[in-house]
Amino acid sequence: MHFLDGRREGNFRKVTKEYEEILLQVIEKDPVEYGYDFGRWTAARLATYMEEQTGINLGGSQVRRILERKKYVYLWAKYSLEDKQNPEKRKAFKEKLSEYLRITATKNLNNKDLEQN
């Protein structure tokens, strides 16, 4: 059996050279530049984005293998947003949180006292 695009039935390669080129361009940019509200690509997110762009439906593991063949390695970076936060707002938040925690702890102690009496 032959498909209209000339492939034979069975195991065939879905990925085109163009797909790989687009994928390599996409991973060089942050997802935010494409209008997403997340800060890093995962293989599954890349697969979804690439399907929208190319019509080629691959799973995240397939996209990961392509990137590995191209010598890309995904590392989970551990990072902090401390430098991007307003120090005054952060201090106010910590104070408010401490107050809430103190109130909660006091209520829990009072509830335990009531239960024991």
C-alpha positions as CSV (number, residue, x, y, z in Angstrom):
1,M,0.0,0.0,0.0
2,H,1.2,3.5,-0.8
3,F,0.1,6.8,0.7
4,L,-0.6,9.8,-1.5
5,D,2.6,11.5,-0.5
6,G,4.7,8.5,-1.7
7,R,5.3,6.8,1.7
8,R,4.7,3.1,2.1
9,E,2.6,1.5,4.8
10,G,4.5,0.7,8.0
11,N,7.3,2.4,9.8
12,F,8.0,5.8,8.1
13,R,9.6,9.0,9.2
14,K,7.1,11.7,9.9
15,V,9.7,14.4,10.5
16,T,10.8,16.5,7.6
17,K,14.0,18.6,7.4
18,E,11.8,21.7,7.5
19,Y,10.2,20.4,10.8
20,E,13.7,20.0,12.3
21,E,14.8,23.4,11.2
22,I,11.6,25.1,12.7
23,L,12.1,23.1,15.9
24,L,15.7,24.3,16.3
25,Q,14.6,27.9,15.7
26,V,11.7,27.6,18.2
27,I,13.8,26.2,21.1
28,E,16.3,29.1,20.8
29,K,13.5,31.5,21.9
30,D,11.5,31.7,25.2
31,P,7.9,30.5,25.0
32,V,6.9,34.0,26.1
33,E,8.1,35.4,22.7
34,Y,5.4,33.1,21.1
35,G,2.7,34.4,23.4
36,Y,2.8,31.7,26.0
37,D,2.7,32.5,29.7
38,F,5.1,29.7,30.7
39,G,8.8,30.4,30.9
40,R,10.4,27.2,29.5
41,W,9.7,24.6,26.9
42,T,9.0,21.0,27.7
43,A,9.1,18.3,25.1
44,A,5.3,18.0,25.3
45,R,4.8,21.8,24.9
46,L,7.2,21.8,21.9
47,A,5.3,18.9,20.3
48,T,2.0,20.7,20.7
49,Y,3.4,24.0,19.3
50,M,5.1,22.2,16.4
51,E,1.9,20.4,15.5
52,E,0.1,23.7,15.4
53,Q,2.8,25.1,13.1
54,T,3.5,22.1,10.8
55,G,0.5,19.8,11.1
56,I,2.9,17.0,12.1
57,N,1.7,15.2,15.2
58,L,4.5,13.9,17.4
59,G,4.7,13.0,21.1
60,G,7.0,14.7,23.5
61,S,9.3,11.7,23.6
62,Q,9.7,11.9,19.8
63,V,10.6,15.6,20.0
64,R,13.0,14.9,22.8
65,R,14.8,12.2,20.7
66,I,15.1,14.6,17.8
67,L,16.7,17.2,20.0
68,E,19.0,14.6,21.5
69,R,20.1,13.6,17.9
70,K,20.8,17.3,17.3
71,K,22.9,17.4,20.5
72,Y,20.5,19.4,22.5
73,V,20.2,18.4,26.2
74,Y,17.4,19.7,28.4
75,L,18.5,20.6,31.9
76,W,16.0,21.5,34.6
77,A,17.5,24.8,35.7
78,K,16.9,25.8,39.3
79,Y,16.5,29.5,39.5
80,S,15.2,32.2,41.7
81,L,13.0,35.1,41.0
82,E,14.3,37.0,44.0
83,D,16.0,39.6,41.9
84,K,12.9,40.3,39.9
85,Q,10.7,41.0,42.9
86,N,10.0,44.3,44.5
87,P,11.8,44.1,47.9
88,E,9.2,46.3,49.7
89,K,6.3,44.2,48.5
90,R,8.1,41.0,49.4
91,K,8.8,42.3,52.9
92,A,5.1,43.3,53.4
93,F,4.0,39.9,52.1
94,K,6.3,38.1,54.5
95,E,5.0,40.1,57.4
96,K,1.4,39.5,56.5
97,L,2.1,35.8,56.0
98,S,3.8,35.6,59.4
99,E,0.8,37.3,61.0
100,Y,-1.6,34.8,59.3
101,L,0.5,31.9,60.5
102,R,0.6,33.3,64.0
103,I,-3.2,33.7,64.0
104,T,-3.7,30.2,62.6
105,A,-1.4,28.7,65.2
106,T,-3.2,30.5,68.0
107,K,-6.6,29.3,66.8
108,N,-5.3,25.8,66.5
109,L,-4.1,25.9,70.1
110,N,-7.4,27.4,71.3
111,N,-9.3,24.7,69.5
112,K,-7.2,21.9,71.1
113,D,-7.8,23.5,74.5
114,L,-11.6,23.5,73.9
115,E,-11.5,19.9,72.8
116,Q,-9.7,18.8,75.9
117,N,-12.1,20.5,78.2
